[in-house]
Amino acid sequence: MDLATALAAFDRRDWQTADADDGPVRVAMLGLGWWTIEQAIPAVAAGELCETTVVVSSSREKAERVRDDHGTIERAITYDEFVAGEATDAYDAAYVCTPNAYHLEYVEAAAEHGKAVLCEKPMEASIDRAERLAAAADEAGIPLMIAYRMHTEPAVRRARELIDAGAIGEPALVHGNMSERILELVDDEQPWRLDPDVVGPGTSVMDIGIYPLNTARYVLDADPVTVQGMMASTHEAFDRVPDERAAFTVEYEGGVYAACTASQNAASASNLRVIGTEGELNVEPAFYPWQDRALRVTRGDTTIEAGVEGVDQMTEEFDYFADCLLSDRPFYADGEHGLVDMRAIFGVYEAADAGGTVVVDEVGR
Amino acid sequence: MDLATALAAFDRRDWQTADADDGPVRVAMLGLGWWTIEQAIPAVAAGELCETTVVVSSSREKAERVRDDHGTIERAITYDEFVAGEATDAYDAAYVCTPNAYHLEYVEAAAEHGKAVLCEKPMEASIDRAERLAAAADEAGIPLMIAYRMHTEPAVRRARELIDAGAIGEPALVHGNMSERILELVDDEQPWRLDPDVVGPGTSVMDIGIYPLNTARYVLDADPVTVQGMMASTHEAFDRVPDERAAFTVEYEGGVYAACTASQNAASASNLRVIGTEGELNVEPAFYPWQDRALRVTRGDTTIEAGVEGVDQMTEEFDYFADCLLSDRPFYADGEHGLVDMRAIFGVYEAADAGGTVVVDEVGR
């Protein structure tokens, strides 16, 4: 990374090929939880290449309220109407931000309507359903992206470039944590993220442990090979999920080991650290969209730290999604990419349950 | 921690009861490797309560050269002479800093001579020998301390106090790494730390992974309960040990999980991070004696960071050792303390080998 370039344009969009004249990609937002309303819709409004034109909810009233708050939104429909093919002339792509266990149904519907899909991670609540989700997109020939916003977070992209350029030698070890107090973040008395019928086998690894796991994968440019894990729940709100707290290790291709932790019931914190043979790289804070970033690299006696104002990660993600669509090129994180994480995450739960080491590629086969 | 006190005396010796008039404790140094010569002997000379009076080496010439360089050293003897009881009138305590597999023999000899012992960690190259080492001290009634210099590192003591005072709520998750390029740190063509006959079952977890493992234990005031691990060696210099790189997880009493890494073939780096229910605490750099320290604590929107000039950790350790002896009080890290770490470390190797979760208290039984 050239220092002058970094100073002038740390957050440059090295992926962008389209401009506003090429767009917009009109997006239907599925699921009107706090993430969609407070993060996704404002992010799209702030971006260049997308526009929110349809909102979809189980509650027509809620959808209409959201529609009335935003000038670009033309249609407010229910999930059933979405599945039935309502308003297909009003959107080009669907952002699926429902609880995990409902992704498949709406991706299948979008695929049937021939719409591109941006699907939140983790892909689904089970590997089988995630496989069906990817297959539905494949069979319909629609573009499917899994929504890993770290892939367009500038600090993470710069970290990946630095590692690729040998700034820390060969990567050897990784540390990553993501933690938050979910009970204080959501209003629901019974959050779906703590309901195994909806979230999947657990909450902390599934919902936020995926950040260190996948971001390490991205900056290392290496897939997970084996995993181990330990986890426990003691708080009564977590009595249906095994992982109020979790620690897990991931072996990546090339023999890099990552030591990760995640908790939905610990102080909000996030970081990613990569230790190489020649130096060390840190992104901290790393994973929450509302914080400024710091990227610190140490090699020998020299430390360089870049402190940067946080970009809107969701704006970057939506514009990247649209940019790929408008220029007709594949997404970095497609269905196959998401499936590898699904196997790794389920492997962590399997390993924690059985006490062993789990081969990622064998999970769910 | 009172901020005014922290500013005035971050590195206060809250453990000290004796003064220079009560001493010195005269120390025989066993093993004249670089650590003893470059770290331990200067540290004792800089301290208040100890004096190096005897040096012991396999090479009489080397011992005499070291003796001639230091005014306080009266006697330069061989290991055989030490075991036979030479110079027992010239020292009160023995610092055993030989390769791991030789600790037992010299602790047994010191015990036979009725001398106090400061024994380097890990205690020995096998659990059986470590048990015999602790038993030898017990049976002879001599005071035995295992040399964990982090227990008297001011940043670590302040971290422990802060955690105990609830500064980060209940501790939930820990991250710790220690890494170094051992081949560049030592001159030997075949370093003993890579020789399983001398070091024990491995090098990275055994020799430096013990730092995050034990320092977490110390700041949490909780013992390790179960462990998991993954490790590999690819560099030819590491072909007799399994852990050129290692990642391991430790469950501590109270359900705190630590995600740890260690490598004897990665960039020199060290850190300890504790994430609690209310905040996060970092010591970085953490474990190398020649660096200044930073202790950073975040709770909500408030971060307080203390940057402090590194004390000489070995001076603190030797003076603490002497202070306990002079005031006739027990050491924090006695033989039983060291044995728990031995079981945990061997458990990590066992877990990595078998791919399971290992109960620390069952290891080596």
Boltz contact constraints between the chains, C-beta under 6 A:
constraints:
  - contact:
      token1: [A, 172]
      token2: [B, 245]
      max_distance: 6.0
  - contact:
      token1: [A, 172]
      token2: [B, 263]
      max_distance: 6.0
  - contact:
      token1: [A, 172]
      token2: [B, 266]
      max_distance: 6.0
  - contact:
      token1: [A, 173]
      token2: [B, 261]
      max_distance: 6.0
  - contact:
      token1: [A, 175]
      token2: [B, 175]
      max_distance: 6.0
  - contact:
      token1: [A, 179]
      token2: [B, 275]
      max_distance: 6.0
  - contact:
      token1: [A, 228]
      token2: [B, 228]
      max_distance: 6.0
  - contact:
      token1: [A, 230]
      token2: [B, 249]
      max_distance: 6.0
  - contact:
      token1: [A, 230]
      token2: [B, 251]
      max_distance: 6.0
  - contact:
      token1: [A, 230]
      token2: [B, 257]
      max_distance: 6.0
  - contact:
      token1: [A, 232]
      token2: [B, 255]
      max_distance: 6.0
  - contact:
      token1: [A, 245]
      token2: [B, 172]
      max_distance: 6.0
  - contact:
      token1: [A, 245]
      token2: [B, 257]
      max_distance: 6.0
  - contact:
      token1: [A, 247]
      token2: [B, 249]
      max_distance: 6.0
  - contact:
      token1: [A, 247]
      token2: [B, 257]
      max_distance: 6.0
  - contact:
      token1: [A, 247]
      token2: [B, 259]
      max_distance: 6.0
  - contact:
      token1: [A, 249]
      token2: [B, 230]
      max_distance: 6.0
  - contact:
      token1: [A, 249]
      token2: [B, 247]
      max_distance: 6.0
  - contact:
      token1: [A, 251]
      token2: [B, 230]
      max_distance: 6.0
  - contact:
      token1: [A, 255]
      token2: [B, 232]
      max_distance: 6.0
  - contact:
      token1: [A, 257]
      token2: [B, 230]
      max_distance: 6.0
  - contact:
      token1: [A, 257]
      token2: [B, 245]
      max_distance: 6.0
  - contact:
      token1: [A, 257]
      token2: [B, 247]
      max_distance: 6.0
  - contact:
      token1: [A, 259]
      token2: [B, 247]
      max_distance: 6.0
  - contact:
      token1: [A, 259]
      token2: [B, 259]
      max_distance: 6.0
  - contact:
      token1: [A, 259]
      token2: [B, 261]
      max_distance: 6.0
  - contact:
      token1: [A, 261]
      token2: [B, 173]
      max_distance: 6.0
  - contact:
      token1: [A, 261]
      token2: [B, 259]
      max_distance: 6.0
  - contact:
      token1: [A, 263]
      token2: [B, 172]
      max_distance: 6.0
  - contact:
      token1: [A, 263]
      token2: [B, 173]
      max_distance: 6.0
  - contact:
      token1: [A, 266]
      token2: [B, 172]
      max_distance: 6.0
  - contact:
      token1: [A, 266]
      token2: [B, 275]
      max_distance: 6.0
  - contact:
      token1: [A, 266]
      token2: [B, 277]
      max_distance: 6.0
  - contact:
      token1: [A, 267]
      token2: [B, 276]
      max_distance: 6.0
  - contact:
      token1: [A, 267]
      token2: [B, 278]
      max_distance: 6.0
  - contact:
      token1: [A, 267]
      token2: [B, 279]
      max_distance: 6.0
  - contact:
      token1: [A, 267]
      token2: [B, 280]
      max_distance: 6.0
  - contact:
      token1: [A, 269]
      token2: [B, 275]
      max_distance: 6.0
  - contact:
      token1: [A, 269]
      token2: [B, 280]
      max_distance: 6.0
  - contact:
      token1: [A, 275]
      token2: [B, 179]
      max_distance: 6.0
  - contact:
      token1: [A, 275]
      token2: [B, 266]
      max_distance: 6.0
  - contact:
      token1: [A, 275]
      token2: [B, 269]
      max_distance: 6.0
  - contact:
      token1: [A, 276]
      token2: [B, 267]
      max_distance: 6.0
  - contact:
      token1: [A, 277]
      token2: [B, 266]
      max_distance: 6.0
  - contact:
      token1: [A, 278]
      token2: [B, 267]
      max_distance: 6.0
  - contact:
      token1: [A, 279]
      token2: [B, 267]
      max_distance: 6.0
  - contact:
      token1: [A, 280]
      token2: [B, 267]
      max_distance: 6.0
  - contact:
      token1: [A, 280]
      token2: [B, 269]
      max_distance: 6.0
  - contact:
      token1: [A, 355]
      token2: [B, 356]
      max_distance: 6.0
  - contact:
      token1: [A, 355]
      token2: [B, 357]
      max_distance: 6.0
  - contact:
      token1: [A, 356]
      token2: [B, 355]
      max_distance: 6.0
  - contact:
      token1: [A, 356]
      token2: [B, 356]
      max_distance: 6.0
  - contact:
      token1: [A, 357]
      token2: [B, 355]
      max_distance: 6.0
